[in-house]
Amino acid sequence: MANAPATPRHGDDGIPGTGLSGLLFDEEYEETHHDIRAVLFDPVFDPREGLSPRESGQLTYERSRVLHAALERPVSMLDRPRRLFALAEWSSLLDPAVFSVLLVHYNLCLGTVLDLGAGRDDIKDHVEELDRLDAFGPYMATEFGYGNNVAALRTEAVYDAESEVFVLNTPDAGAQKFMSFGAFRDVPKLAVVLARLKAGGKNHGVHPFVVRISDGDGLCEGVRVTPCPEQPVQGVDHALTWFDHVTVPRRNLLHGDLGGFSSDGAFQPAGGNLRRRFLRTMSRIQPGRLCVASAAVGAGKASVYTALRYAETRTTNGPGRGDVPVLEHRSHQRDLFPALAKVYAMNLLLNHAKREFLAHSGDTAPDDLNHLISVTKALTTWEMSEVAGICRERCGAQGLFRVNRIAEYGSLLHGLVTAEGDNQVLLATTAGQLIARTDPDRHPVPPAGPADRAPGAEAADGDGPDVHRELLRYREEFLCRAARQAMAESEGTYFDAWNGVVNSALDMARTQGARIALEQFRAGESSLTDAGDRTALRLLASLYGLVEIQRDAGWYLAKGLLTAEQVEGMPAAVDRCCELLRPHARRLIDAFRLSPELLRAPIAFTDYTAAFQRRVGVLGPDADRPHPPGP
C-alpha cells in the first residue's frame, strides 16, 4: 500500500536554482537533473513488499524501462556525460538495483560499443537494439577466480580466419564471468564480453566482443548460466556465465583502433604494447567511476536528509525542558552534523572531478585526472557508506525498515565500494603512481607553528578551514616523500619495498582527497551571494576539517604541528561547531532537492506518525470506523 501523502506528488520543488542548491548541482539542476527527478514520482517506484527475489528483479527491469522511455535515448545521453552522472545520482534512490542495471547498460556496454565501434555500419543493428532497450546490455569483464584483475582474465576468443568467426570459450571454472546480469532467461541480453583474443597462434591481449546471451525465449547456444546466491538490495539476476565454444561473428569484435582485418581475413593488431591496448579496451572505466561516485553521493544525501528530518520532529525527554526534538541533543548532533559535512564535502569533490573530466573530454586522460577520479571514487563511496551507517543507527528501529530507505542505501554503498575497482586496490595503485612521480629533492614545508594556529577556534573566527587545509597538505606531502624514501632504501624486492609502505601510501592518497574537498569548500563559499548560505557552508567546512584533523591528531601532535592542549580541545570545538550549525540544518538539507513525497520514506514527513500509519494501513478511507476491541 502506498503511503498516499496528503501533499501533491508532482510539481516544482520551490527551491531557487542558485545558492547552496546551485552549488551542489553545479548550476545544472534545471537543465540536467530536473526531468530525471520528475520520473521518480511515477507509481511504478512506489514501495513494494513481500516480493520474491525474482519478482523484485523483474520489477527492477520494469522500472529501468520506465526511466529509459521517459528520457532521451542512451546514445544521446552518452554524448552529454553530465546527464549520465545525473541518471546515476537519482536512479538509485527508490530502487538501488535500477542504478546497476541502467548504468551498466548505458555506460559500460553501449558506451564501449560506441567508443570502439564508432563509424561502423556493420554493427549499427547492435547499437540500435541497445539504444531502444530491446535487449539489456550486461558487461562481462570480472572472472570468478580473478576478481578485478581484468588484465589477467582467461576467457578466450580464438579466431578462425577460414570461417571468419571467433570461438568464445571458458577454459575452467575460475574463468567464468562473475556477477554480470544473466540469470533471467526471459530478458533479452546483448552483452559486451571481454576475452583474450588469440589469432595466428598469438595472444593479442584483452578485447571486447558483442555476444548475445539470451533472446527472450532462453539462453543462446553454448551459453551456460548459474544464478549467484541471493543478495540484499541489488540482487537482480547476477550470475556465473560459462561460454562453451560459442561462435561469435567477426564483426562483433570491437577493435576500434586496436587492430583490424586484412583483405585475406587475417587479424592484424595495431602497434603498441598489450597494456596500451588493454587500457583502450577499458575506455568506459573513468566515466563509470564518476557514475559510481554520483550514486554514492545521492545515497548519502538521501540518508542524511531523512535522518535529519526525523531528528527534527521525533521528540524525547530533555531534563528540565520536557519533550524536545532529538536533534537538540548534542550527542545526536555530533553524529549527524559531521555526516552532513561529509556529504557536502564529497559532493563538492565530485563536482570538481566531473568538471576536470569534461575539460578533457575526447582527449587521452592525463595522469592527474586519472588520479583525481580514482581518489574521488574511493573517498565518496567509503565516506557515504559510513554516513549511511550512522544515519541508520540514529534513526533507531525506524532505520531498519526498507520503506525508510536508509538500510537499502547502506547495502548499495557497500557494493559501490568494490564497484569499478575495489577501493583499496584502486587507491593503492593511485598512491603508487603518485609516489613514483614525487620529486625526491622537494621537502614538504610545514605550516606555521602551533602558537599561530588554533584549531579549536575555527567555529568562531572562520579561519579553521584554511588551517585544516594546510595541515592536510603537509601530511599528504610528508607521507608521500617518506614512502618514496623508504622504498628507495629498501634492500628487498620491489614487492617488499612497496608492501612496507602501502598502508601509509593509502593514508596519503586519502588525505589528498580530503584536502581537495576542503579547497572546494573555499571555492564554493566565494561563489555564494547570500550571507546565510556562506555562513552555513563555512561552518560545514570547519566541521569537516576538524573531523579530518582529529582522525590523525596523534600524528600532528607527534610532528609538533599541534599542541596537546589543541588536541584535547578538539571534541569541544566539534560540539561548538554543531551548536552553531543547528539553526542552518534545514537550509542545508533543503538544497538537496529531495522531499518526503519523492523518497516515500514515512520518517521524512513532518507528521511521521501519520505517514507511517498510512504506510502500514492503519489509516485510510475507513479510518473513522470503530476498530474491533483487542483481545
N, C-alpha and C positions, 0 to 999 in steps of 0.2 A: 504494500500500500504506500503510495507516495505521501510525502509529508504535507502536501496541499497548503503551501504558505498563503497567508492572507494577503500579502503584498504581491504586485504583479511580477510575473516571471520574466517579462521582456522589457525592453526599453532602455533608455540612456541611464548609465550608472551615476550621472550627476557630478562626476569628478572632473575638474578642469584639466586640460591637456598639458598644462605646464606645472611648474613647481616640482614637488617630490615625485609625483606620478610621472611627469615628463622626464625627470632624471632617470627613474628606474627603467622606463621603456625607451630611453634614448630618443625622446620626442617622436616616436614612431607608432604610438598606440593606435591612433585612428586609421592610419594607412596600412599597418601591418598586423595588428592584433585584434582589432575590434570585431571583425566578422567571424574570426575563428572562435572567439569567446562566445559570440551570439549562438553559434551552432550548439553549444553545450546545454542550452536550455531545452533542446528537443527532448520530449518524454522518453525517447529510447535510452537516455542517460540516467533516468531515474533509478534509484537503488532497487536491486532485485535480491531477494534472499531465498535460501533453500534450493539453489541450483546445484546440479551435479557438476563435476569438473567439465564434462563435455558440453553441458548446457551453458555454462559460464564462458567456455571458449567460443562457442557458436555466437553468443551474444557479443563478444568482443569483435568478431568478424563483422557482425551486423552493424555495430557502432562505427567500425572503421569505414564501412561502405557509406554510412550516412555522412561522415566528415568528408570523405572523398567526393561525394556527389555535390556537397554544398559549396565547395571551394574550387579554385582553378585547378586544372589538371596538374599532375605531378611534374610533367616536363616543364611547364611554365613556372612552377614553384621552385624547381631546381635552378632556374635562371635568376631567382631572387632569394639568395640564401637567408636573408632576414625572415622571409616567410617560413622557410623550413625551420629555422630556430624557434619562431613563434609557435608553429604547429607542435614542436617538441614540448614547449613550455606548458601549453594548455591541454594537450591531448591526454595527459596522464592524470588530470585532476579528478575525473569521475570514473575512470577505468584505466589503471596503470598499464594493463596489457595492450590497450589501444596504442599507446606510445610505442611499445616494442614492435607491434605488427606494422604500423604505418611507417615508422622511421626506418626500419629495415627495408621495407618495400621501396620507399621514396629514395632514401639516401644511398644505402649500400647496394641494393640490387639494381634499380633503374639508374641510379647515378653512375654506377660502374659501367652499365651498358652504354650510356650516353658518353661517358668520358673516353672509353676505349673502343667505342664503335661509331664515333662521330662521322657523319657523312656517308655511311654505308647503307645503300638501298637494300642490300640483301638481308639485312636484319630489321628492316623497317616494320615488318609484321610483329616481331617480338616487342619492339618499342611501343607500338600502338596497343598491343594486348596488355602490357603492363600499365600504360598510361590510362587506359579505360578501366583498369582494375578487373578485367575479365579473368585474370589469374593473379593471385598474390605472389609476391616475389621474395622467397627466402634468400638468405646469403649464407652459403655453406663454406666456411673457412676453417673454424676451430675443429680439431680432431680429438677424439676421446682420449687417446694416450699422450697427447702433446700440448693440451691446453692452448694457451695463447702463442705458443711458439710456431707461428704460421710458416715461418721460413723453413721449418724442418718437416712440414707435413708430407705424408706418404701416399695420399691418393694419387693415382697415376692416370694420365691420358696419353695413350700410345697412338701415334699417328701412323695410319696405313696409307701410304702415298698412292698405292694402286687403286684402292676403293675410295680414296679421299674422305675418310672418316677417322674420327678418334674413337678409341675404345677406352671407356672410363671404367676404372676398376679399383676396388678397395682391397688391398693385399692382405690385411689382417685386422683383427678386432680393434686394435689400437688406432687404426686409421679411419674408423667410422666417423662421419661427420656428426658433431655433437651440439645439441641444444638449438638447432635451427628448426623452423616450423615445418612439420611434415606429417604429423600423425593423423590428421583429419583427411581421410582419403577421398571424401566427397567435396573438398575445397580445392579447386584448380590451383596448382602451384607451378610456376615457371621460375626456376632458381638460377642464381649465379653461383657456380661451384668452383672453388679454387683447387687446382690439381697440378701436379708436376708434369710438364709437357715433355714427352720423350719422342724424338723423331730421328731417323737415320742412325739409331744406336747411341744417341747422345741425350744427355739431360739438359734441357733448356730452361730449367727453373720453373717457378710457380706462375701459372697463368689462369685467368678466369674464363669459364665456359658457361654458356647458357644451356641449361639442362631442364627438360620437362620432368617433373616429379610425379604429378598426378593430373588427370584431365577432368576431374569431377565425377567420374564413374569408378575410379580406383587408381591404384599405382600403375605407373608405366612399367613396361617390361624391363626386368633386370634391377629395378629399384626395390630395396627391402628396407622397411621402416619399423622401428621398435619404439613405442612411446616411452618417454622418460617418466620417472616417478612423479607423482603429483606435487606441484609447487603451490605455495600460497601466493595469492595476488596475481602473479604474472604467468600462471600455468595455462597457457593457451594450448598448443599442441607440440611442445618441444619433443624432439625425438632423436634417436640414433639412426643415421641413414647409411646404408651399405649399397655400393654400386657393384653389381655383378656383371662385368663385361657389357656395360651399356654403350650402345652405338650412338655417337654424337656427330651430327653433320659438321663438315669442315667449317662451314660459315658460322657456326656457333662459338668458335674461338674468338674471344675479344682481344685481338692482338694489338690494336692501336698502333703506336709507333714502336712496339716491341719486336716486330718481325712481320713476316708475310709469306706468301707462297709464290714460287717461281712458276714459269709457264709450263713446266713439266710436272707440277703438283708437289714439289718438294718444299718443306718448310725451311725458311731462311730467317734465323734470328737477327735482330738489329744489333748494332755494335754496342759496346759497353759490357759491364760485368753483370753477373746474376743479381747482385744486390741492387743495382740501379733499376733493373727490370722489375725486381720484386717491389721496390718502393713505388714504382709507377703503377703496378697492379693494385696496390693498396691506396689508390688515389682518394678514396672517399673516407679514409680514416680521420683526417683532420676535421672536416665539417661534421663527421659523426661524433667526434669527441665534444664539439661545441653543442651538438644536439643533446647529448647526454648531460652536459653541464646545465643546459637550459631546462631540461626536465627536472634536474635536481633542485635548481633554484625555484622553479614553480612549486614543487612539493614542499620546499622549505617555507615559502611564503604562505601557502595554504595551511601548513601545520601551525605556524606561529600566529596567523590571523585567527584561526579557530580557537586556539588556546587562550589568546589574549581577550577575545570577545567573551569567552566563557568565564574567564577570570574577572572580568568587569561586572558580570551580572550574578555570578554564583556567590552567595553570602556565607559567612561563617562568623563565629563569635570573636569580637575584638574586646579584650578585657577593658572595662571602663567605658566602652563605646557602644556596646550592643552589637547587632549584626552589621558587618562591613563586608564589602566585596573582598574576595581572597587576594585580589591584586594589590590591596592596601598593605598586605603583609610583606615586609622587606625580604623575607625568605623566598616568597613566590616571585617577587621582582628579580631577585638575584639569579634565578634560573631563566625566566622568560625574557628579560631585557637583554642580557648578553646573547640569547638566541636570536632576538630581533636584530641586534647589531651585526651578528654573523650573516644573517640573511641579506641585509643591506650591503655588507662588505663583499659577499660573493656575487651579488647582483651587479655591483659596480665593477668588480674584477672581470666578470663575464662580459659585460658591455665593452670593456676595454679590449678584451681578446677578440670579440666579434668585429670591432672596428678595424683592428690590425689585420684580421683575416680578410676582410673586404677590401682593404687597401692594397692587398697583394693578389686579389682575385685574378686568375688567369696566369699568374706568374708561378715560377718554382718557388715554393715557400722557403724563405731564409731560415737559418737555424734559430735565430731569435724568436721567430714566430712559432716554430715547432715547439720550442721550449715553453713559451708562454701558454700555448694551448694545452700542452701536457700538464703543466703546473695548475692551470685553471680547472681542467677536468678532475684532477686528483683532489685538489683542495675543496672544490664545490661539493663533490659527492661525499667526501669524508665529513665536512662540516655540516652539511644538510642532513646527513644520516644522524649525526649527534643531536642536531636541533629537533628532528622528529622524535627521537627517543625521549628527550627532555620534555617536549610538549605533551607527548602521550602520558608520561608519568604525572605531570602537573594537572592533567585533566582527570586523574583518578580513574574510577571504574568506567566513566564515560569514554575515556580514551581507548578502551578496549573494543568498543563496538565498531564494526565495519562501517556503519552508516555515518559515523563521525569522521571517517576517512584517515585519521592520523596514523592508526596502526597499519593501514594499507600503504601509506606513504613511506613508513619505516621499512616495510618489506621491499617496496620498489627501490628505495635508496640503497639498501643492502645489495641488491642486484646491480645497481648502477656503479657501485664501487669497483666491480670487476668487468663491467661492460666496456667495449672498445679499448681494452688493455687494462689488466689488473693494476690498480693504483700503485701498489708498492713496486712492481716491476717497471711500470711506466715512469714513475718518479725517480727510481734508481738509474734508469737509462738516461734520463734528462740530467740528473745530477752528475753522472759520469762525464757527460759531454760538457757540462759547464765547468767542471774541474779541469778537464783536459785543455780548455781554451783560456784558462786563467793565466795572467801574466805573472810568472814566478818572481819577478823583481818588484811587483807592486805590493806594498804593505798597507793593510787597512788602517785608516785613520780613525781613532776613537772619537766619539762626541766629546763635548765639553765635560769637565769633571763633575762629580756628584754634587758639589756645592752649588753649581749653576743650574741644577736640574731638580725639579720637584715633582716626580710622577704622581704624587698624591694630591696635587693642587690643580690638575688639569680640568676637573669638572667646573671649577670656579673661574679660572683665568683663560681657558680656551686654548692654551698653548700645548696641551698634552699631546695631541696627535702628531705634532711636529717632533716633539721629544721622542715619542714612541717610534716614529718612523726612522729617526737617526739611530736609535738603539737597535732596531731590527736590521737596518742596513749594515751596521758594524758586525753584528752576529753573523749575518749572511756571508760577508766578505771574509771574516775571520775563519769560519768553518770551511769555506771553500779553499782558502790558501793552506790551512792546516792539513786538509785532506790531501792536497796535491803534494805538499812537502813530505807527508808520511808515506805516500805511495812511491815517491822518488827515492826515499831512503830505505825502502823495503828490500830485503835480500832474497825474498822468495819469488814464486811465480807471480804473473800478473793477477791471477785469481786471488792468491794470498794477499797481495798488496791491496786489491780492491775490497776484499772481504774484511780487511782490517779497518776500513774507513766507511763502509757502506752506510752504517746507521747514522753517523754524523753527517754524511752526504745527504741522506734523506731529510734530516733536520734542516740542512742548509737550503734545499730546494723548497721545502715547505715554508721556511722563513721568507724566502724570496716572494712567494705568493702573498703572504700576509703584508709584506712591505709594499708591494704594488697595490694591494687593496686599499691600504691607508693613503697612498698617493691619490687614488681615485676619489676617496672621500674629500680630500682637499680640493681637487679639481671640480668635483660636483658642487661643493659649497659655493665656490666662486661663481657658478652659473645660476644660482638661485637669487631671485629678487625679493622674495618675501622674508621678512626678518624672522618670523616664527619658524619657517622651513629651515633657514640657516641655523638657527639655534638648535633645533631638533637634530639636524644632521651632524652638527659639531659635537653634540653630546653623545650621539651614537658612535662617532669616530673615536671620541675619548674613551668610551667604554670598550670598544673593540680593541683599541691599542692597549689599554690597561690589562685586559684579559690575556692578550698575547704576550705581554711582557711578564705578567705574573706566572704564565706557564713555565717560563725558564728563568724565574727570578734568581735561583741559586747560581746559575751561570753568570748572570750580570753582576751579582754580588761578588763572585769569585774573581771576576775581571776588574773589579774596582769601579764599575760603571754605575752601581747603585750602592747606597749605604744600607746598613742593617735597619736603620730607622725607616728609610723609604720602603724597603721590602715589607717591614712589619706594618706599615700604614696602608698598604695596597688594598686589603679587604675593606677597610673603612672608606677608601676612595671609590671602590666599586659601589658600595652602598650609597654613597653620596651621589654618584652619577645616576644610579637607579632612581633615587628620590627626585632628582631634577628632571628625569625623563618621564616620570609618571604623568604629568599633565599633557605630554605630547604623544602618548601611546596611540590614541585613536587617529590622530593626524597621520602618524607614521604607517599604520596598517591600512588605512583607507586608500593610501597611494597604490596599493597592490591591485586595485580594480577588481577585487573579489567581493562577493556578497553572500549572505546566508542562502538566498534563493538559488544562486549558482551552485554552491557546494552541496546543497541539500543536507547539510550537517545540522541536526537539531540543536546542538550546544552552541552553534554560532548565532542563533537567533536571540534577540533581546529577551523575549519570553521563551526561554529554552525549555521550561517545563511543559508549556502547551505544545511546543513544536515536537518534543519527544513523545508526548501522549498521542498527538496526531499520527506520528510515525508508527507507533505500535497499535493504533486503532482504538484507543480508549475514548478519544473524542472523535466526533464525526457527525453525519446527518442526524443520528438518533441520540446525540449526546444528552438531550434533555430528558430522555426516558429514564424512569427509575431503574437502578441496577438491582439485580436479584440479590437477596441477602447472602451474606457469607456463610460458611459452614458453622 
